[in-house]
Amino acid sequence: MNQPKGSDNTILIIDDDRHVLESLVKLLKNSRYRCITAMNAADGIRLFAKDKPLVILTDMRMEEETSGLTVLEEAKRIDLDAVVILYTAFGSVPNAVEAFKKGAFDYIEKVRTHVDILQPIDRAIKFAKIQRENAYLRNQLDLTDDSMFYGAVGVSPIMHALFEKAKRVSLTNATVLITGETGVGKEVLARGIHFHSQRRDDSFVPVAVSALPETLLEAELFGHVKGAFTGATMEKPGLFETADKGSLFLDEIGEVSADLQHKLLRVLEDRKVRRIGSLKEREIDVRFLSATNCNVDQLLAEKKMREDLYYRLRVIQLHIPPLRDRREDIPVLVHHFLKKFRHYGPVEVEGISSEALLLLQQFDWPGNVRELQHAIEYMITMAQKPELTADTLPEDIRPRSHHVFVSTPEELDFKESKAKIVEEFERHYIEGLLQKFNGNITKVAEAAGLNRKTIYRLMEARGIPLDRSHGDEDSDNGK
């Protein structure tokens, strides 16, 4: 199962009364839900199959013969975990009992107040998100526990240690700062910490700090009362309150202005927020997770981040290394993305050739895991047969021809072939560097980012003759 669609609060509304439909859309959009609509059951079912909204809100009785119960049954046939709320102007106990027997999440009456409509929808959205995250995680369990933390994947010792530390941190309420280059998976790790914590049943609220202007960011975080500023036509809770009992993830925290840093520090210290334009303080119970791709020491030295805020945010610091420093993770990531996106292209992809995988391992991936994911998506889109080959690689990843290590293409099953592929990669990689540096072990070790002993060990393990080093004593000038 691929990472599900509909994770953006999407609700499908089905009603043959245009006025009721428009009224519900207005109500839900004001509550920050995204709505898609249909005026009959058949169109609604097609939209559900196509867009996978989190929740279906359907009228119980429509002018056509098809009822809301039929929508419920069809949705459950497409996805057993479908979350469906039925509403009607003609409420009855037998109808409600039948709806719940068929798997409805809730059954409400049209005559209720807006609050009575929004509350079950809020519960349904939260339930659907948790349900989908659980299903997605269960789908990944063919990887070992040591190879995965939520959606983060890795078999290298450094990632194994990171996952172990993250699991321990998840069991606490400690504030966590995640560092690492763009694309390494900081938000994925943050989601994993939330998912493995006791707060998993409540909201995980990500905030892209750098994507919002300062004034808008403050209003989004703190919320506002009606009339607080131009355009504030209604009272609106902020993301601090939205994340109550859950986790708030502040991405690229190094981009926050000095003024907002001060206000954020007060929230961290007092655990209270005050909506813009209000005198009332509200207590919040939020776990703070944050991330930055900046050099924190440089931010502090340049006074771009307050030291007191930094130490509040960094009770625990987790660093995700770049992909180029853990190339042994590339095969497992490739197969992870193959499984995730195999159905996205014109043909269903079943594997990848040895040559293509080796080329992926040789690339430095400046965009890290995100860039690798996009490369696999591109290759699947371009594929004309079930096996990905070197000719489907993005142009900027293809090396010069004399750097290509040719291997007999074959379909790869990760569990059976990982050791073989890693061995082949290590042998070709070391042989290529030995040829490039004329057997100079010191230069080979420097280029590979390894020590000389490790190079010798790899040469011995992969059957590379030591005479390839030209005696090394001469090549390294006696060092």
N, C-alpha and C positions, 0 to 999 in steps of 0.2 A: 504494500500500500504506500502510495506517495504521500509526502507531507500534504495534509488536506487543505483544500480551498476553504474559503468561508471563515478564515481566522480573523477577519476584520469586522466582526459584529454584523454580518449580513443576515437579514431576515427576509424570507419570502412570504409575501402577503397574498392570499387568494380570496377574492370576493367579487361577486358579479354586480355589486352596487358601487358605481363609480364614486359617489359622494362618500360612502363609508371608507372606500379604499383611500381616497385622497386625505380624508381626515386622519386615518391611521398612519399614513406615510408622514404627514406633517408632525404628528405627535412623536413618532419614533425618531424622525430625523432631528427634532429638537432635543432628543435624549442621546444624540450622537450615534445612532444606529444607521447602518446603510440598508436601504430597502430596495428590493426588486419585486415586481408585482405581476399578477396574472388575473384575468377576469373570468377564467374558467379552470376547471380541474385539470384538463388535458394539457393546457399551456403551462400550468403550474408544475405538473409532474415533469414536463420536459425541462423547465428551468431548474428544477431541483437536481435532475440527473446531470445537467450541464454545469451549473455553477456551484453545487454543493453548499448552499447556505447553511449557517449554523442552526437556524430554527425556521420552521414553517408555522405561520399563523394563518389558519384557514377558517372560512365561514362554514358552519355546520350544514346549513341549508342554502342551496343556490337554485336558481330557476331551472337549470338543466337537471337531468335525472341524477347526475353524479353528485354525491354528498361529500361532506368533509370526512366522513368515515372511509370513503373510497380513497380519498387523497391520503389519509393515514395509512391504509393498507398498502397502497402502491409505493408510498415513500419507504415503508418498512421492507417491502420486497426489494427495492433498490439498495437500501442501506438499513440493515437491522438496527443500527444505532441512531436512526433519524429521530430528531427531537421535534415533536409536533404538538402545537396548542390549538385546540378547537374553540371557537367562540360562536355564540348564537343569541338571538333575541328571544328564543323560545326554550329556555332552560328546563330540563326535567331530569329527575333522578335516574330513570332507566337509560336515557341517552348518555348521561355522564358515566354510569356504570359500564355501558357498552364501550364507550370511548377508552376508558382506562383498561378494560380487558384487552382491547386491541393494541395497547401500548402507548396511548396518548400521554404526553407529559403533564398536560393540564387541560381543564375544561372551564371556560369562563363565559360570562354573560355580557352582551354588548352594552347593557344599561349601566354597567358599573362605572365608577369614576376613572379618570386617567391614572390615578395612583394604583387602583385595583387592576388595571390592565398592565401597567409598567412593571409592577412587582413580579408577577409570574414570568414575564418576558426576561427580566433581569436574571431571575433564577435559572431559566431555561438556557440563556446564553452562557452563564457560568458553568452550568452542568455540561453543555455541549462542548465547550472548550476543554474541560478536564477529560471528558470522555474521548475526544479526538487525540489529545496528547497521550493518553494511556494507550490507545490503539496504535498510534504511531510508534511509541516506545516498544510495545510488545512485538511489533513487526521487525524490530531490529535485534531481537534477542538471539538470532543465530550467530551474532558476534558474541565473544565471551565477555563477561563482566569487566575483565581487565582491559578490554579493547574499546570500551564505550562508556561515556557518561552522558546520559540523555542523548542528544544528537551529535555530540562531539566524539570523534573517532580517532584512535591512534594505538599503535602497538609498540612505539618506541619507549625506552625506559623513562625518558623525561615526561612523556605524556601519561604513562602509567602512574608515576609519582604525583603528577598534577591531579589526576582523577581521584587518587586515594585521598589527597589533601582536600579536594573539593567535597568529597563525600563526608569527611569529618566536619568540615565547615558547615555543611548543609544542616547538620543536626543541631546547630546553635542559631542564635539570632544575631551573630556578629555582623557588623558592617564590613563589606568586602569591596576592595578596589581591584579591578582586573586590568592588567596592562598587556600591551602587545601591539604589533603592527596592524594596520588596516587589513581586514579580511581573514584574520586568524581564527575568528569564531568567539569573540568576547561575549556577544549577546547569547549565543548558544550555551556557553558555559554558565552564564547568569541564569538562564532559564532552567538549566540542569540543577543548579543550587536551589532554586525555588521549588522545582518539581520534587526533589528529594527531601524537602523540609516539611515541617509540620504545618506550613502555610499553603501547601499544595492545593487545598480545596478553595482557596481564595485567589484574588486576582494577581497576575503578574503584569505590571504596567510599564512598558518600555517608553522612554522619552528620548527622542533624537535632539539633544540640546543644540547642536550646531545648525539644525535645519530651521530653527525658529528665531525671529527677531527678539531682542531682549524683552520688549514690552509684551509681546504676544506670549513668550515663554513664561513670564511671571504670571500672566492671567491664566494660562493653561495649568500651571503648577498649583497656584493658590486659589483659583476660582474667583468669582466676583458676584456682587449683588446687582440687582437691577438699577440702572442709572449710574453705575460707578464711573463709567466713561462713555464716550460716544460709541454707539453701537451695542452697548450692554442693555439689550431690551428685555432680558429675563435673568433671574438669578441662576448661577451655574456653579456647581461644585468643581473644585480643582482636582488635578491628578493625585495630589497627596491624599485627598479624601477617597478618591476612587480606589486607591491602593490600600485602604485601611484593612487591616488584618492580613494583608498580602505583602507583596514585594514591589518596590519601585526601582526601576533600572534607569539610571542617568547615563546615557551614552555620550562620550566625548565631553566629560566633565571639565576638561581643561579649557573649553570654549566659553564657560560661564563668566559673565562680567563681574567686576569687583563688587558692585552694589548687590547683585543677586547672590553672590557668594556669601555675603554677610547675612542675608535673609535666610539662605539655605542653612548656614551654620546655626542660626537661632532655632530653626525647625529641628535640626539634629539634636540640639541640646535640650530643648523644652518639649519636643514631641507635641507641639501645638501649632495650628495654622489659623490665619485670619484671612478670610476672603477679602479681595480688594473692595474697598468702600464700606466694609463692615467693622463694627467695634467688638464683635463677638469672636472669642477664640474657641476653636474646636480641637479636642484632643484626638490624636491619631496613633494607631498602632501599626507602624510600617517598618518593614526591613528594607534598608537602603543598600542597593548594589550599584556600583558605578564603574565606568571604564574610561580609559584614555589610550590613544595611540601616540601621545606625546611623551617626551622625556620628562619625567616628573621632576628630577633634580634641576633641569633647565627651567621648567616652569616656576619653581620656587626661587631660583637664583634671579630670574627676570621679574619677580614679583607679580607674575600672572596668576598665581594661585596662592591663597592665604595658607600659611603653615598650619594654623589651628584647624582650618577646614580639611586640609590634607590629612592630618592625623586623626580627625574624626571619621573621615571616609575610609582610611586605610588601617582599620583595626586588624584586618587580614588582607594581605596582598597576594594575588595569584597572577603569575606571569605566563602567558602562552607564547612559546617560542615560534619564530617564523618557520614556514614549511621547509625552506632550504636547509635548516639545521636539523631536520628530522626526516630525511628522505625515505627512511624505511616505512614511514606512515603512508607514503604515496600509493602503494598497491592496494592497501585496505581501503583508503579513501576512494580510489578509482572504482573499486567493486561496490562500495557503499553507494556511490552516485549512479553507477550502472543499474543497480537494483532499483534505485529511487526513480530514475528517469527513463528506464528501458522502453517504456511504451510511448514516449513523447514524439518519436520520429516516424518516418514513413514505414519503417520496418521495426519489428520487435528485436532489440539487441540482446544477444545472449552472452557475449564475451568480447575479449580484446586480444589482439595479437601480441606476441612477445615483443616484437619490434616497437610497436606503438607504446606499450607500457614502459619499455626501457627509455624511450625518448621523453616520456612524461617524467620519469625519474631524474633525467639529466637536466631538466629545465629548472631555473632558479625560482620561479613563481613569485615575482615581486608583489603580486596581489594576493598571495597566499592561498588558503583553502577556498576562498570565494572565487578566485581566478581559476583554480583547478575545477571547481564545480561548473563554472560557465564553459570551460573548455570541453568537459564531458557532455554537457548539454548541446554544445555546438556540434561535436562529433556525432552524437546520436541523431541530430537533425540532418546532418549531411550523409549519414550512412545509407548505403544501398543494399547492404546484406547484413545478416545477423552478427557478424564479427566486425568490431572497430579495427581499422588498420591505420598505418602511418599516413596514408594519403587523405584521411579525414581530419588530421590535426589542423588547428588554426595556423595560418601562415606564420605568425610571429613566434610560434613555438617550435616550428621545424628548424633544426640546426643545419649547418652546412653539411654537404654530403659526406665529407671525410670524417665527420664526427658521428655519423650514423652507424650504430652497431646492429648489423643485420642478424636476425634470428628467424628460425622457421616459424611462421605464424601458426598459432593454434588457439583454440578456444580454451579459456582459462576458467577453472573453478577455483575460487580463492582458497578454500580450505585445503584443496589437494595440491595447488600449484604455488602457493606463496613462497615456500622454502626454495623451490626450484628457481623462481623468478628472481628472488633476492640474491641467490647464489650467482645466477647469470649476470645480474646487474653489477654485483661487486667485482666479478672477474673482469668484465668488459671495462668497467670504470677504472680500476687500478691499472689494467693493461694500457688503456688510453693515456692515462697520466704518465706512466713510465715511458711510453713512446714520446709524449710531448716534451718531457723534461730529460730525455736521454738517460733514464735510469737513476736520476738524482733523487734519492729517497727523501732527503730533507725538503726539497721543493715539492715532491709529490705529497708529502704529509701536510705542508703548508697549504697547498691548493685544495686538498680534501678536508682541511680543518680537523685533522687527526694527528696523533703523535706517531713517531717513527715505529714504536713497538707494535702499534695497531696495524700499520701498513705491512710490517713483516708478518704479523699473524694472519692477515688476510691473504697475503701472497702464498703462505704455506697452506692455508686452508683451501684455497681455490686452485691449487696446483700451478701457480705461476713460478717458474724457475727463478731462483735467486740471482742467477747470472744475468737476468734482465736488468739488474741494478748496476751492471758493469763494475762489480766489486765494491760499490758504494763508498769504500774508503777513499778511492781516487776521485769518484764523482763528487763526494762531499768534502773534498780537501782534507781528509783525515779526521773530520768531526765525528 
